[in-house]
Amino acid sequence: MPHINQSFTFTRPQPSHRLSSAEKAPPPYPTSRPEHKVMDFFLHKEGKEKRKSVSGSPKLGPAKPAKLEIGIESPPLVMYGSMGSSTGALLSGQLVLSVSDENVKLQHFEMQLLAKATTKKPVSKDCPDCRTQTTELFHWKFLSEPARFPKGRHSFPFSYLLPGKLPATTNSTLGAIDYVLSAKATTPLQDTMLVESSLQVYRALVPGNDRTSLRIFPPTNLAATVILPSVVHPIGEFNVQMRVSGCAEIEGNTQRRWRIRKMNSRIEEHTKMISPPCPKHVHKVGGEGKGILSNDTRVLGIQDFKDGWKSDFDTHGGLIEMEFPLSIKPIAHPICDVDAPNGLEITHKLILELIVAEEIVSLKNTKLVTPTGTARVLRMQFVLVLTERSGLGISWDEEQPPMYDDVPASPPSYAKMVDYEGEPLPDHELASLT
């Protein structure tokens, strides 16, 4: 077959018309890179933000002619004893006025001690009066008429005895109680100087005798006697003693026993808050004297025990004794007991659960133990009083000096003294006199 040589030639199609001078063909590649435009955009945006930040910067107002400072000089405000027996805590300090100008004239100069009760679940969510109620406990008025103060520091001492019936400073999940010192000074030109200082108020109950409680569990003969401390503290351990009786009963040649298999302990914190309404929203709760009740429960500590008790089934009725330590987790941030008049109440409970199993033992061979398959859960609940540690502190009224009526009689005075005119006394007699 003859070879055929074929060749193909490709030619670029020619435009049907010639471009005019006004119409130019697009270049084969872009004249400027896209990243330059992106970079210019960011630079432009950064310049905008800078100009915006400069234009939106806060303007500094004129400097205050004076400054107020509150200095507390009294020891920590600890109320010793219950709300009915405590004599309160003594607050003392100084309010310092620091004048920076040559002199300053004050029209009013006063300070308030405020108690703020806040509820986390108010009747009306957006109403500040329903959320916080403020009570003035005391008011200091340092000026009876306008006065002028030269440059320097000027101190104004103050003191107040906090009543023992006041609740301690508290911040819980449902409510809070705070104490604030608020000072205010006003010039004739209505320049106002304000300063506030929060106060931490504590309550410490002095430990007393241990409390003994008895729990009976019918239809069995089991009875548990528990000995608890009168008060417990947020930090540290406390011991609990328990004695279970009636755990053994003889039936012919066998003995029916209750043996402890496991014990669980749990410490709970119960918070109750009654949120009162403001005068504007009284209708939401049905009238005055009513509020919204809220409850919350937290677990402060859980412990399990599988041994540590002594069982004596030879005594009459049988006896099981144990002593175990309990504590509150510090990370739980426990709150001490509170019973405030604004409706906030915080209590603590100890819950103990004993899991006992029944078994039958032959009196002829005590090693022959037959489980009956019967088990019970003995649940007990006790009130715990959680309070701050009293430490070495004492109440303020025990630290004050004695009054005139309490000053004892002076030592007896010598009615008549006569000079000795005899012979010199020996050295050993002189030494005995000194």
Disulfide bonds with the S-S distance in Angstrom:
none
